[in-house]
Amino acid sequence: WILITVIVVSLVGIIAILIIVAIVHNKIMKKEQYKSERREERRREMDELNDDEVSN
């Protein structure tokens, strides 16, 4: 009985750790995606400013 309990607890612990890692990883990936999107927007704005200067 003790052995079964230990195995079950350790399995649940491993699954919980995996889920936590997955959630944290997801958040980090979303942050990176957001940063790169912001960078793209900024680059586009800079391009538009440069185009305006060239046309003037």
N, C-alpha and C positions, 0 to 999 in steps of 0.2 A: 504493500500500500504506500509506504513512504517513498519507494522508488518511483512509482507511477505519479505520485504528487509532484515529486521533484522534476520529472520529465515534463509534465504538463506545465508547471510553473515556468520552467526554462523556455519551453516553446512559446508560451504566451509572451514572455519577456522579449524573446528574439523578434516576434511579430510586432510587438509594440515599438521596439527600437527601429525596425525597418519602416514602419508607418511614420514615425517621427522624422526619420532621415528623409523619407520621400517628401513629406510636407515641407521641411526646411529647404530641401533641394528645389522644390517647386517655387517657393517664394523667391529664392535667389535667382532662379532662371527668369522669373517674371520681372524682377528688378533689372536684370541685365537687359532684357528685351526692352523695357521702358527706357533705359538709358540710351540704348542704340537708336530707338525711335526718336527720342529727343534730339540726339546728335544729327540724325537725318534731317529733321525739321530745321535745325539751326543751319545746317549746310545749305539747305534749299533757300532759306532766308538770305544767307550771305550771297548766294548765286544771284538772287533777284536784285539785291542791292548793287552788286557788281554790274549786272545787266543795265540797270538804270543809269549808273555812272557812265557806262560806255555809250549809251544812246544819247546822253546829254553831251 
